Amino acid sequence: MEKMHYNISVRLFTAGKCFGPGMAALLSLVRERHSLRAAAAEMGMAYSKAWRILRDCEGALGFPLLDSTTGGRHGGGAVLTAEAEALLSDYETFCRRLREEGDSLFSECFERWMN
């Protein structure tokens, strides 16, 4: 029998879902790659879908997440806005702390089922 485990997926809501693991992963990759197109490709996501979910998230949050420059001689690129950096940092901290608390609570509640 496989060892019992749990999973927590954090999604933030305004009027509707606006930020979750997928958006966090996309923004993290944009931070690394300096490109929404490269981030979307690495996630196996169409560039048009990445733009759509980014716009939807920005609309729900009420602030831009990326500062983008269009291509040209030196190519385009994207960087996270200060608000996006702060939101992503807070989201990652919240998820980490929730996992830590969840691990402790899971062990306490399900100890007899884990042998």
N, C-alpha and C positions, 0 to 999 in steps of 0.2 A: 504494500500500500504506500502511495506517495505521501510524503510529509505534508501535514496541513499548513497552510499559509493564508495570508490575507492580502488584499490590494486596496489601496486608497487612490482615487483619482480626484484631484481638486479642480473644480471649475468655479470661476467667479461670475456673478450675474449682476446685471443692471436690470433693465426691463426684460431682457432675455440673456441667454448665455453670451458672454463677451470675451472670456479669457480662460484658457485651459492648457492642458499639456501640449497640444498641437501648436498653439500660438507661441507658447513658451519655447518650444523646440525650434520653431521657425525664427523667432527673434534671436535666440542663441546662435543659430547658424548665420544669420545676417551679421551679427556682431563679429563672428569669426571670419566670414568670407567677404564682408563689405559689399554684398550683392544679394538682392532678393531672388534674382534668377538662379544663382548658384545654390542658395539655401533651399529653394524649392526643388531644384534638380536633385540635390543630395537626399531630400526627403521622399523622392519619387512622386512629387506633386507637380501638376501643371502650373506654369508661371501665372496663367490667368486665374487659376483657383487661389494661388497664394495672394495675388492682388485683391481678389474678391473678399477673402476672409480677413485680410489686413484692413481693407476699407470698412467692412462690417464691424470689426473690433474697434477701429478708430471712431466710428460713428456712435457706437454704444458707450465708449469711454468719454468721448467729447474732447479728445486731444490726439494729435498726430503721434505715430509710433516711429516713423522713419523720416530722416532727412535724405532725400534722393537727389542725385545729379544725373542728368541725361548723358548718354554716350557722346562721343566726339573723338578728338585726336587722342586723348588720354583715357578714353572709356568712361563709362558712368560708374555709379556706385551708390551705396546706401549705408548710412550709419543710424544707430538708434538715437532717438531724441533723449534728452535728459529725463523726461517723464517715463519713456519706455525703459530706460536703464533702471530707474527707481522701481517701477512696477515689477519688472522681471526679477530684480534683486529681492524685493519683498515677497514675491510669489515663491521664489526658490527657498527663501528662509522659512516661510510658512510651511511649505511642503516638507522640508527637512525636519522641522520641529514637530510637525504632525506625525511623520513617520517614526520619530524617536518616541513620542508619547504612545503612538499606536503599537509599536513593538512591545513596550512595557505592558500595556493593557492587554494585548493579545496573549502574551505569555501568562499573565495573571488569570485571564478568563478561560483560556483553552489548554492550560498545562496538562490536564488529565487526558486530553485527546491527542496529544503530540507524541506519545510514546509508541 
